[in-house]
Structures are given as C-alpha cells and as structure tokens.
Amino acid sequence: MALDLWESSLQEKASELHGDAWHITITDSIEPDKQASDWFQYISGSFAQFTCSLCKKSWMSKRVLVVFHFHLDTAKEEGTIKLRRFKQKCRRCNEARMEDPNFPVENIDVLIERLVEKIRMRCYKEDLGEKNRPSVFKGIVNGPHETAHCEACRLGVCTQAN
C-alpha cells in the first residue's frame, strides 16, 4: 500500500518528465552518498507517524530521513527511482523492531514534487533557477529527537542527531 501512494504521486507529476516512463521502488539497500555511478541522489526529511508492531503504540517524528537514488536510461526512455525511508523503533518495548514510517499523503506529494524538480535539473539539464521556499510538510511534534531509536542515527546519516 505504501508504494502505491508514492507511485501514484509520481505518476501525477510525470508529465513534467519529457514523456519518459518513471517508476519508484522502496528498498532498504540504498545508502546516502553511495549511489551507483550515473545515478543521482536527493535527500530530504519529512514528518511521519510510526506504530509499534508489538505494543501498537503510535508516535510521530518531525523529521524522518528519506533518500532517493534516481537514474534515467535514455535509450529505453525509462527512469528508475529507489526510495529508502529510514525507520524508528518503539522506546517502550525491549524487543522492539525498526518500524516503517507512514507519511501523510500531502507530505508524499511535496517530497515527490521536489524529487521531480531534481530529476528535471539533473537528468534533463533544465535550469529551474533557485527555489527558496519554506518547508510545507504537515505535522507538528514537540519533544527531543531520540537518537537511540532512529535507524538513520545508528547509521550515522541522521541530520537531527543531537
């Protein structure tokens, strides 16, 4: 289901991608700053919600790291996007597992919109100029970032580490 939201948002904006077919997959195998040669990267963060699969407790995080690696195969007129959504674990459960984030649809749309801009600039060499716009991600959370429960912190790639 999660992939469907990302794919449908991408397809809504695909008209800006020169008629090439673009597809997105969710994977835990990509790492920030380690994209394959002739692939590009876009990293962002967004508000998301998590639910513990053990105790069913839910919590929100104001900045969940998201990494996209993307590549255009001009011969096939096809683009591939790999998406990694960094996970968090429940602080209540001793045997907690890393849980996948659930992003609001509006935030997925903002992330995809910004990704499409990066694709247009990097793969199609479009000059879109500088866009200095504020983050418009939906969701407000107060409280500290808990590095012990953040997958991205554990891997040393979190931008929110205290």
matplotlib code that plots the C-alpha trace (Angstrom):
import matplotlib.pyplot as plt

x = [0.0, 2.8, 4.4, 1.0, 1.0, 4.5, 3.9, 0.6, 2.1, 5.0, 2.6, 0.6, 3.8, 5.3, 4.0, 7.0, 9.4, 9.6, 7.4, 9.8, 8.3, 9.4, 8.9, 9.7, 10.6, 11.0, 14.2, 16.4, 19.5, 20.5, 22.7, 23.1, 26.1, 26.7, 24.7, 25.8, 27.7, 25.5, 22.8, 21.8, 20.7, 18.1, 17.8, 15.1, 13.2, 9.5, 7.0, 5.8, 4.0, 5.1, 3.3, 4.9, 4.1, 4.4, 2.5, 0.6, 1.9, 2.0, 4.4, 5.2, 8.5, 9.0, 12.0, 12.2, 15.1, 14.2, 16.8, 16.1, 18.5, 17.4, 18.6, 17.4, 18.1, 17.8, 17.9, 14.8, 13.2, 12.8, 13.6, 14.2, 13.8, 14.9, 13.5, 14.7, 12.6, 14.6, 12.9, 12.5, 11.7, 9.4, 11.1, 8.6, 9.3, 12.6, 12.5, 11.2, 11.9, 12.6, 9.2, 8.4, 7.2, 3.7, 3.8, 0.7, -0.3, 0.3, 3.9, 4.5, 3.3, 5.7, 8.6, 7.8, 7.3, 10.8, 12.2, 10.7, 12.5, 15.8, 15.2, 14.4, 17.6, 19.9, 18.6, 17.2, 19.6, 16.7, 17.5, 14.7, 16.5, 16.9, 13.7, 13.9, 10.6, 9.8, 9.1, 5.3, 5.3, 2.2, 2.6, 3.7, 5.7, 7.3, 10.0, 13.5, 14.8, 15.6, 18.8, 18.8, 15.6, 16.4, 17.8, 19.5, 21.2, 22.5, 24.0, 25.5, 23.4, 20.7, 20.7, 18.8, 21.4, 21.8]
y = [0.0, 2.5, 2.1, 2.8, 6.3, 7.1, 5.7, 7.5, 10.8, 10.3, 9.5, 12.6, 14.7, 12.5, 14.8, 17.1, 14.3, 14.6, 11.6, 9.1, 6.4, 6.7, 4.1, 4.0, 1.2, 1.1, -0.6, -0.7, -1.4, 2.1, 4.3, 8.1, 9.3, 5.8, 5.8, 3.8, 5.6, 7.7, 7.7, 10.9, 11.4, 13.6, 13.5, 15.1, 14.7, 14.8, 14.4, 10.8, 8.5, 5.1, 2.3, -0.4, -3.9, -5.3, -3.0, -1.0, 2.3, 5.2, 8.1, 10.9, 12.2, 15.6, 14.7, 11.2, 10.9, 9.9, 9.1, 8.9, 7.5, 8.0, 7.2, 7.8, 5.2, 7.5, 4.5, 2.9, 6.3, 4.9, 6.3, 4.3, 5.7, 3.9, 5.2, 4.5, 5.6, 5.4, 3.6, 4.1, 1.7, 1.9, 3.2, 1.2, -2.3, -4.1, -6.3, -3.5, -3.8, -1.0, 0.2, 1.7, 5.3, 6.3, 9.7, 11.8, 11.9, 15.7, 15.1, 12.4, 14.8, 17.5, 15.1, 13.8, 17.3, 18.3, 15.0, 15.7, 19.1, 17.4, 14.9, 17.7, 19.5, 16.5, 14.1, 16.6, 19.5, 22.0, 25.3, 25.8, 28.6, 28.8, 28.0, 29.2, 28.1, 27.1, 23.6, 22.9, 19.5, 18.8, 17.8, 19.4, 17.4, 18.7, 16.8, 15.7, 13.5, 10.2, 9.0, 5.6, 4.7, 6.2, 4.0, 6.9, 8.0, 4.5, 4.5, 8.0, 9.6, 11.4, 15.2, 15.5, 13.9, 15.8]
z = [0.0, 0.9, -2.5, -4.2, -2.6, -3.8, -7.3, -7.8, -6.6, -9.1, -12.0, -11.3, -11.8, -14.6, -17.3, -16.4, -17.2, -21.0, -21.8, -20.3, -18.1, -14.4, -11.7, -8.0, -5.7, -1.9, -0.7, 2.4, 0.3, -0.7, 1.4, 1.4, -0.6, -2.0, -5.2, -8.3, -11.0, -13.3, -10.6, -8.7, -5.2, -3.4, 0.4, 2.4, 5.7, 6.5, 9.2, 9.6, 12.1, 13.4, 15.0, 17.1, 15.7, 19.3, 21.6, 18.9, 20.5, 17.9, 17.8, 15.5, 14.3, 12.8, 10.6, 9.1, 6.7, 3.1, 0.4, -3.3, -5.9, -9.5, -12.9, -16.5, -19.2, -22.2, -24.7, -23.1, -22.2, -18.7, -15.3, -12.1, -8.6, -5.5, -2.2, 1.3, 4.2, 7.5, 10.3, 14.1, 16.9, 19.9, 23.1, 25.3, 24.0, 24.9, 21.8, 19.5, 15.8, 13.4, 12.1, 8.7, 8.7, 7.5, 5.7, 5.2, 1.6, 1.5, 2.6, 0.0, -2.7, -1.5, -1.5, -5.0, -6.3, -5.1, -6.4, -9.8, -9.8, -9.0, -11.9, -14.3, -13.3, -13.2, -15.9, -18.3, -17.6, -17.1, -15.5, -12.9, -11.1, -7.4, -5.5, -1.9, -0.4, 3.1, 4.0, 4.0, 5.5, 7.5, 11.1, 14.4, 17.0, 20.2, 22.0, 21.5, 18.7, 20.3, 18.6, 20.3, 18.4, 15.0, 12.3, 10.5, 13.7, 14.2, 10.7, 11.2, 8.5, 10.5, 10.2, 13.5, 15.8, 19.0]

ax = plt.figure().add_subplot(projection="3d")
ax.plot(x, y, z, "-o")
ax.set_aspect("equal")
plt.show()
